[in-house]
């Protein structure tokens, strides 16, 4: 059997067992190249060395192809800008390989780098959170090459996005939760205009002129000073419900929180998780801080809103948050508004039948 026939068989086999991956793979070109030792991608195509691929068993051949495919799906080639490249490469490989192993794919005679080697679980993590946990100057064990990794052009991104969107429409119910969560291509737009919501709540008047900062060049007249328009979010405490009743809605809530983090270029907020307890606030200034904070989720199963406000003085002894955003299904007893100590409260509720007794309410729909 020729290599081309073996590759065709591998494509078909993937489609039968994992139709969403197989559908995408049918639309990604596999291109032979002599200038690489194993396999590679630039985020748009899959490249392979013919001699290398011919020596692989059927399972290993399939594993290598899917390894490159997941790099494409998760947009890894364009996500490592500004990071230590070798460490980020290892982090991406851990995520990809652990996902494939979780799916039941065998790497056969290959020796891929996997999370178990570092007491990590790549199939539950993002590349950025794995990157943060790895030691600097880590040794890379290659079964593929990352030499072509780059930022895709707008047209290239659109091409890939169109493939993924069709796949999601056709096979969304079968899709891995991790792929939907981690892939930048699959993420939907935020359901709420968070800049408008927070702006209306008091925190950041984002105008070009502000009387809060007075121009001091003149002694006898008050003039507004010019400040550049910024998109900032700071001093907000986001508290996410991880109780048992949130099992079905938690992914949607987490995705919406990701959108909040990504929507503000200048970010300085705290995030906690609550049930009958509230976790210590995690400082979040960028998306990878949020992904890292997810690893610290603790839950007791039940739900208490009161515990959030009872922890205010302990968690914020010197400077209280400007606003508290509570993301929940609303299935608990609402406390007295006085517990909020005058701090504006925003409720993001997944159940439209729930009506909080104070604060501003928005529904995730």
C-alpha positions in Angstrom: 0.0 0.0 0.0 1.4 3.4 -0.9 1.8 6.2 1.6 -0.9 8.2 -0.1 -3.3 5.3 0.4 -2.3 4.9 4.0 -2.9 8.6 4.6 -6.3 8.3 2.9 -7.2 5.3 5.1 -6.1 7.3 8.2 -8.4 10.2 7.2 -11.3 7.8 6.8 -10.7 6.0 10.1 -10.7 9.3 12.0 -13.9 10.4 10.3 -15.6 7.1 11.3 -14.6 7.3 15.0 -14.5 11.1 15.5 -16.5 12.7 12.7 -15.8 16.3 13.8 -12.1 15.8 13.6 -12.4 13.7 10.4 -14.5 16.5 8.8 -11.9 19.1 9.5 -9.1 16.8 8.4 -10.8 16.3 5.1 -10.4 20.0 4.4 -6.8 20.4 5.6 -4.2 19.7 2.9 -1.4 17.3 3.7 1.7 18.3 1.8 4.9 16.4 1.3 8.2 18.3 2.0 11.8 17.3 2.0 13.0 20.1 4.2 11.5 18.7 7.4 12.5 15.6 9.4 9.1 14.5 10.7 5.9 16.6 10.4 4.9 20.2 10.9 2.2 22.9 10.3 2.1 26.6 9.9 -1.5 26.7 11.1 -3.1 26.2 7.7 -1.6 23.0 6.2 0.0 19.8 7.4 3.5 19.1 6.1 5.2 15.7 6.3 8.5 14.0 5.4 7.7 11.0 3.2 10.5 8.8 4.4 9.6 9.4 8.1 5.9 8.7 7.5 6.6 5.5 5.5 8.3 4.0 8.5 5.4 4.6 10.9 2.8 2.0 12.0 -0.8 2.8 11.2 -1.5 4.1 14.7 1.6 6.2 14.8 0.8 7.7 11.4 -2.7 8.6 12.5 -1.3 10.1 15.8 1.1 12.3 13.9 -1.5 13.6 11.5 -3.9 14.4 14.4 -1.2 16.0 16.4 -0.7 18.6 13.7 -4.4 18.9 13.2 -5.0 19.8 16.8 -2.2 22.4 16.6 -4.3 24.0 13.8 -7.6 23.7 15.6 -6.2 25.2 18.8 -4.4 28.0 16.9 -1.1 27.1 18.6 1.2 28.5 15.9 0.0 32.1 16.5 -0.4 32.0 20.3 3.2 31.9 21.5 4.2 35.4 20.6 6.3 37.0 23.4 6.8 33.7 25.1 9.9 31.5 25.6 9.4 29.5 22.4 10.8 26.2 23.4 8.8 26.1 26.6 5.6 27.1 24.8 6.2 24.4 22.2 6.4 21.8 24.9 3.2 23.2 26.5 1.3 23.0 23.2 2.6 19.4 22.6 1.5 18.4 26.1 -2.0 19.7 25.5 -2.3 18.1 22.0 -0.9 14.8 23.0 -2.9 14.5 26.2 -6.1 15.3 24.3 -5.4 12.6 21.7 -4.6 10.0 24.4 -7.8 11.0 26.2 -9.7 10.4 22.9 -8.1 6.9 22.8 -5.6 7.4 20.0 -2.4 5.3 20.4 1.0 6.9 19.8 2.4 3.3 19.3 6.2 3.5 18.7 6.4 7.3 19.0 7.7 8.9 22.2 5.6 12.1 22.5 5.9 14.5 25.5 2.9 14.1 27.7 1.5 15.8 30.8 2.1 12.7 33.0 5.8 13.3 32.7 5.4 16.6 34.5 2.4 15.7 36.8 0.2 17.8 34.6 -3.1 17.1 32.8 -3.0 18.7 29.3 -6.4 17.6 28.3 -7.9 19.8 31.1 -5.6 22.8 30.5 -4.7 25.5 28.0 -1.3 25.8 26.5 -0.8 29.1 28.4 -1.6 27.5 31.8 0.7 24.6 31.1 3.4 27.0 30.0 3.2 28.8 33.3 3.7 25.6 35.3 6.7 24.3 33.3 10.3 25.2 34.3 12.2 27.6 32.1 14.6 26.3 29.5 12.8 22.9 29.4 14.2 20.3 27.0 11.9 19.7 24.1 11.3 16.1 23.0 10.3 16.4 19.3 8.2 14.1 17.3 7.3 17.0 15.1 8.7 20.4 14.1 7.4 23.9 15.0 9.7 25.8 12.6 6.9 27.1 10.5 4.7 28.5 13.3 3.5 32.0 12.5 0.6 34.4 12.6 -2.0 33.7 9.9 -3.2 36.4 7.6 -6.8 37.6 7.9 -7.7 35.6 4.8 -6.0 32.5 6.1 -7.8 32.9 9.5 -11.1 33.3 7.6 -10.5 30.1 5.6 -9.8 28.1 8.7 -12.7 29.7 10.6 -15.1 28.8 7.9 -14.1 25.1 8.0 -14.4 25.0 11.8 -17.7 26.8 11.8 -19.2 24.3 9.4 -17.9 21.5 11.5 -19.4 23.0 14.7 -22.7 23.3 13.0 -22.6 19.7 11.7 -21.1 18.0 14.7 -21.3 20.4 17.6 -23.1 18.0 19.9 -20.2 15.5 19.6 -17.4 18.0 20.1 -14.9 17.7 22.9 -15.6 20.4 25.5 -11.9 21.1 25.7 -11.7 21.8 22.0 -14.7 24.2 22.1 -13.2 25.9 25.1 -9.6 26.2 24.0 -9.8 26.8 20.3 -9.9 30.5 19.5 -11.7 29.6 16.3 -14.6 28.0 18.0 -15.2 30.7 20.6 -18.4 32.6 20.1 -18.8 36.4 20.7 -19.7 37.5 24.2 -23.4 37.5 24.8 -23.3 40.8 26.7 -21.7 44.2 26.0 -19.5 44.2 29.0 -17.9 47.6 28.3 -21.3 49.2 28.4 -22.4 47.2 31.4 -19.4 48.2 33.5 -19.4 51.8 32.2 -23.0 52.2 33.3 -22.2 50.8 36.7 -19.8 53.6 37.6 -16.3 52.3 37.1 -14.6 54.0 34.3 -15.9 56.9 32.4 -14.1 56.3 29.1 -14.3 59.8 27.7 -11.6 61.8 26.1 -12.0 64.6 28.8 -12.4 64.1 32.5 -12.9 66.6 35.3 -11.5 64.0 37.7 -8.0 65.0 36.6 -7.7 68.8 36.6 -5.2 70.7 34.4 -2.9 72.4 36.9 -1.3 74.8 34.5 -3.6 77.7 35.6 -4.3 78.9 39.1 -7.4 80.9 38.6 -9.5 78.6 36.4 -10.5 74.9 36.4 -10.0 73.2 33.0 -10.6 69.5 32.2 -7.3 67.8 31.3 -7.0 65.7 28.2 -6.5 62.0 28.8 -6.3 59.3 26.1 -9.3 57.1 25.6 -8.6 53.7 27.2 -10.4 50.4 27.6 -9.7 49.5 31.1 -11.3 47.3 33.8 -10.0 47.3 37.3 -11.0 46.8 40.9 -13.8 44.4 40.1 -14.4 41.2 42.0 -15.8 38.4 39.8 -17.3 35.6 41.7 -18.3 32.4 39.8 -20.8 29.9 41.0 -19.3 26.3 40.9 -22.0 24.6 43.0 -23.6 21.3 41.9 -26.6 23.0 40.3 -24.3 24.8 37.8 -23.1 21.6 36.2 -24.8 22.2 32.9 -24.3 26.0 32.8 -20.8 26.3 34.1 -19.1 26.0 30.7 -21.2 28.9 29.3 -20.5 31.0 32.3 -16.7 30.3 32.1 -16.8 31.2 28.4 -18.5 34.5 29.1 -15.9 35.3 31.8 -13.2 34.6 29.2 -14.8 37.2 27.0 -14.8 39.7 29.8 -11.1 39.1 30.3 -10.3 39.4 26.6 -12.4 42.4 25.9 -10.4 44.8 28.1 -6.8 45.4 27.0 -6.0 46.9 30.4 -7.3 44.6 33.0 -6.7 44.3 36.8 -9.5 42.3 38.5 -9.9 39.6 41.1 -11.7 36.2 40.4 -13.1 33.8 43.0 -15.2 30.7 42.8 -18.0 30.0 45.3 -20.5 27.4 46.5 -20.9 27.3 50.3 -17.4 28.6 50.4 -15.5 31.3 48.5 -12.0 30.8 47.2 -9.3 33.4 47.8 -9.4 36.0 45.0 -7.0 35.4 42.1 -5.4 38.4 40.5 -6.2 38.4 36.8 -4.6 40.8 34.3 -4.6 38.6 31.2 -6.3 35.5 29.8 -3.6 33.0 31.0 -4.2 34.3 34.6 -7.8 33.3 34.2 -7.0 29.9 32.9 -4.6 29.3 35.7 -7.2 30.4 38.3 -9.6 27.7 36.9 -7.1 25.0 38.3 -7.9 26.3 41.8 -11.6 25.7 41.8 -13.0 24.3 45.0 -16.6 23.5 45.7 -18.8 22.0 48.4 -21.8 21.4 46.2 -24.3 23.8 47.8 -24.8 27.5 47.2 -24.6 30.5 49.5 -24.7 34.1 48.3 -24.2 35.5 51.8 -20.8 33.9 52.1 -19.5 36.2 49.3 -20.3 39.4 51.2 -19.3 37.9 54.5 -15.8 37.5 53.1 -15.5 41.1 51.9 -13.5 42.4 54.9 -11.2 39.4 55.0 -10.4 39.4 51.2 -10.4 43.2 50.8 -9.2 44.7 54.2 -7.8 47.9 52.8 -9.5 48.6 49.5 -12.9 47.3 48.6 -13.8 46.4 45.0 -15.6 49.0 42.9 -18.2 46.4 41.9 -19.0 42.8 42.4 -20.0 40.6 39.5 -21.7 37.4 40.6 -22.1 34.8 37.8 -24.7 32.1 38.9 -27.9 30.3 38.1 -29.5 32.2 41.0 -30.6 29.1 42.9 -30.0 30.2 46.5 -31.5 32.6 49.1 -30.6 36.2 48.4 -29.1 38.0 51.3 -29.9 41.4 52.7 -28.6 44.2 50.4 -26.8 45.8 53.4 -24.3 43.0 53.3 -22.9 44.5 50.1 -21.7 47.6 52.1 -22.9 49.9 49.3 -20.7 48.2 46.7 -22.6 48.0 43.3 -23.5 44.4 42.5 -24.0 42.9 39.1 -25.8 39.6 38.7 -25.3 37.5 35.6 -28.0 34.8 35.9 -28.5 31.7 33.7 -32.0 31.1 34.9 -34.4 33.8 33.7 -37.0 32.8 36.4 -34.6 34.0 39.1 -35.0 37.7 40.3 -32.2 39.0 42.6 -33.6 41.3 45.3 -30.9 44.0 44.8 -28.2 45.1 42.4 -28.4 45.1 38.6 -29.4 41.9 36.9 -28.5 40.6 33.4 -29.4 37.2 32.0 -27.1 34.9 30.1 -29.3 34.2 27.1 
